[in-house]
Amino acid sequence: MVARQDGLGLRLMKSRQYKQWQSEEDKALWCLGSRKLSILRQSLQNMSFLINHLGNTKPAATGLAYLYCSYKDPQKHTALNMLGCVLQQLMLQCSYISDEIAEHFERHQKAKTQPSVQEYSALLRSAVDYFTKTIIVVDALDECQDGARDTLMEEISRVPRGVSLLITSRHTLSVSSGEDNAITVKLEADNMDIKGYLEARLNTAKLLRAQIMKDTSLHNYVISSIVGKAKGM
C-alpha cells in the first residue's frame, strides 16, 4: 500500500490545481473524493508521503500543521482540540514562544483549566505571525461532526493572512462558504489504487487468505474481477 499511497500523492502533486495552490498566497485546495471513497480513503488514510514532502521542501520560515479527522472518535476531534493541536504543532516549530502565549498557558495550567475556542483562535492568529507562510492540512474533513467542522473552518478563516489550506474530503461535502475562491481538485481511485486496496484487505482477512493460499488462481480471479467491474469508481 505504501507504493500506491505514494502514487496517489504524486498524482495530486503533479496536478495543475496543486501547483496553482503552491504558487498563490492564502489559498485553500479542496481535494474531493469520488463516489466510492472507501478505497480512496484507504489510500489517503495516511498522508505521510504528502506531509513528508511538504515538510522536506518548505522554506524554514514556513509553518506546517496537520490534522486527521475520524468519525470514530468525535470526542477527540472537537473544534477546541483540533485548534489546540494546530497551535501546538506550530509552536514546536518556533525558535521561541512569545510572552502572550506563554502567559496564557501558564495561567490555565495553574487554574487547571483549558483555553476556550476563542482563546485558541486568538493565539493561532498570533502564532501565524511567526512565519512568512503557514500550511494547514486537514485530512478527511467530512468525518468531523458538523458543529466541530464548521467552527474549525470558521476560526481558521479568521486568520487574516499567510495561511494555505489543503483539505481532503468526500465530494458530498460542499466547499465552505468562506472559501469561495478555493481551488478544487477531484481525486479518483485508479485501477492500481483499487488493486492495492484489495491486496491489503486480502492479506488481513484470515479466512479468505487461507482459501486463496490453497488456490493461487483464486487470488488473481478475485482481484481482476473486482478491478474490472470497478471502472475507476
C-alpha positions in Angstrom: 0.0 0.0 0.0 2.9 2.4 0.5 3.7 2.4 -3.2 0.1 3.2 -4.1 -0.1 5.9 -1.4 2.9 7.5 -3.0 1.3 7.1 -6.4 -1.8 8.9 -5.3 0.2 11.6 -3.6 2.3 12.1 -6.7 -0.7 12.4 -8.9 -2.1 15.1 -6.6 1.2 17.0 -6.5 1.6 16.9 -10.3 -1.9 18.3 -10.8 -2.4 21.8 -12.2 -4.6 22.7 -9.1 -1.9 21.7 -6.6 0.8 23.7 -8.4 -1.6 26.7 -8.5 -2.2 26.3 -4.8 1.5 26.2 -4.1 2.2 29.3 -6.2 -0.6 31.5 -4.8 -0.9 33.1 -1.4 -3.7 32.4 1.1 -5.4 29.8 -1.0 -7.4 26.7 0.0 -7.1 23.5 -2.0 -10.1 21.2 -1.6 -9.3 17.6 -2.7 -12.7 16.0 -3.2 -13.1 12.2 -3.4 -15.2 10.4 -5.9 -18.4 8.4 -5.3 -16.8 5.3 -3.9 -14.4 6.7 -1.3 -13.8 3.7 0.8 -10.9 2.6 -1.4 -9.7 6.2 -1.9 -9.9 6.7 1.9 -7.7 3.7 2.4 -5.1 5.3 0.2 -5.4 8.7 1.8 -5.8 7.5 5.4 -2.1 8.0 5.9 -1.0 11.2 4.2 2.6 10.8 5.4 4.0 10.9 1.9 2.5 14.3 1.2 3.2 15.6 4.7 6.8 14.5 4.5 7.1 16.1 1.1 5.7 19.4 2.3 7.9 19.3 5.4 11.1 18.5 3.5 10.6 21.1 0.7 9.1 24.0 2.7 11.3 27.0 3.4 12.5 27.4 7.0 10.1 30.3 7.6 7.0 28.3 6.6 5.0 26.6 9.4 3.2 23.3 8.8 0.4 21.7 10.8 -1.6 18.5 10.1 -5.0 17.2 11.3 -6.6 13.8 10.5 -10.3 13.6 11.3 -12.1 10.4 12.2 -15.8 9.8 12.8 -14.8 7.0 15.2 -13.6 9.5 17.8 -15.8 12.6 17.9 -14.8 13.4 21.5 -11.2 13.8 20.4 -12.0 15.7 17.2 -13.7 18.7 18.7 -13.0 22.2 17.4 -11.3 23.0 20.6 -8.9 20.0 20.5 -8.2 20.5 16.8 -7.3 24.2 17.1 -5.1 23.3 20.1 -3.4 20.6 18.1 -2.7 23.0 15.2 -1.3 25.7 17.6 0.9 23.1 19.4 2.4 21.9 16.2 3.2 25.5 15.1 4.7 26.4 18.4 7.0 23.4 18.3 8.5 24.9 15.1 9.2 28.3 16.6 12.6 29.2 17.9 10.9 31.0 20.9 7.4 31.4 22.3 6.0 34.9 22.9 5.2 36.1 26.4 1.5 36.4 25.4 1.3 32.7 24.5 3.4 31.5 27.4 1.3 33.6 29.9 -1.9 32.1 28.5 -0.8 28.6 29.0 0.8 29.3 32.5 -2.5 30.8 33.6 -4.6 27.9 32.5 -2.1 25.4 33.9 -2.2 27.0 37.3 -6.0 27.1 37.3 -6.2 23.6 35.8 -8.4 24.8 33.0 -8.3 24.7 29.2 -8.3 27.7 26.8 -11.5 28.3 25.0 -12.1 28.1 21.3 -11.9 31.9 21.1 -8.6 32.0 23.0 -7.0 29.2 20.8 -8.2 31.2 17.8 -6.6 34.4 19.0 -3.4 32.5 19.9 -3.4 30.9 16.4 -3.5 34.3 14.8 -0.5 35.3 16.9 1.4 32.1 16.1 0.9 32.6 12.3 2.9 35.9 12.6 6.0 33.8 13.4 6.0 32.5 9.8 6.0 34.0 6.4 3.6 31.3 5.3 1.6 28.7 7.2 0.3 25.4 5.7 -2.5 23.6 7.4 -3.5 20.2 6.1 -6.9 18.8 7.2 -7.4 15.2 6.1 -10.9 13.6 6.0 -12.7 16.8 7.0 -16.0 15.2 6.1 -15.6 12.8 9.0 -15.8 15.6 11.6 -19.2 16.3 13.1 -20.9 19.3 11.5 -20.5 21.6 14.5 -16.8 20.9 15.1 -16.1 21.1 11.3 -17.9 24.5 10.9 -16.2 26.0 14.0 -12.8 24.8 12.9 -13.1 26.3 9.4 -14.6 29.5 10.7 -11.8 30.1 13.2 -9.1 29.2 10.7 -10.7 31.7 8.2 -10.3 34.4 10.9 -6.6 34.3 10.4 -6.1 37.5 8.3 -3.2 36.3 6.1 -0.5 33.8 5.4 -2.4 30.5 5.7 -2.7 28.0 2.9 -5.2 25.2 3.5 -5.1 21.7 2.0 -8.3 19.7 2.7 -9.3 16.2 1.7 -13.0 15.3 1.8 -15.7 13.2 0.2 -17.3 15.0 -2.7 -20.6 15.3 -0.8 -19.1 18.0 1.5 -19.6 21.4 0.0 -16.7 23.8 -0.1 -17.1 26.2 2.9 -18.8 29.4 2.3 -15.7 31.3 3.5 -13.7 29.6 0.7 -15.5 30.8 -2.4 -12.2 31.4 -4.1 -10.9 27.9 -3.2 -9.2 25.7 -5.7 -10.8 22.3 -6.1 -9.4 19.0 -7.5 -11.3 15.7 -7.9 -9.4 12.6 -6.6 -10.3 9.3 -8.2 -9.0 5.8 -7.4 -7.4 4.3 -10.4 -7.0 0.6 -11.1 -3.7 0.3 -9.2 -5.2 2.1 -6.2 -8.1 -0.4 -6.2 -5.7 -3.4 -6.7 -3.5 -2.2 -3.8 -6.6 -1.8 -1.5 -7.8 -5.3 -2.4 -4.4 -6.8 -1.8 -4.2 -5.2 1.6 -7.7 -6.4 2.5 -7.0 -10.0 1.3 -3.9 -10.1 3.4 -5.8 -9.1 6.6 -8.9 -11.3 6.0 -7.7 -14.6 7.6 -10.4 -16.9 6.4 -10.3 -15.6 2.8 -6.5 -15.6 2.9 -6.5 -19.3 3.9 -8.7 -20.2 0.9 -6.5 -18.1 -1.5 -3.3 -19.8 -0.3 -4.8 -23.2 -1.3 -5.6 -21.9 -4.8 -3.4 -19.1 -6.1 -5.6 -18.7 -9.2 -8.4 -17.6 -6.9 -6.4 -14.7 -5.7 -5.9 -13.4 -9.3 -9.5 -14.0 -10.2 -10.8 -12.0 -7.2 -8.5 -9.1 -7.9 -9.1 -8.9 -11.6 -12.9 -9.4 -11.3 -13.4 -6.6 -8.9 -11.0 -4.2 -10.6 -12.7 -4.9 -13.9 -16.1 -4.1 -12.5 -14.9 -1.0 -10.6 -14.4 1.1 -13.7 -12.4 3.6 -11.7 -15.2 4.1 -9.2 
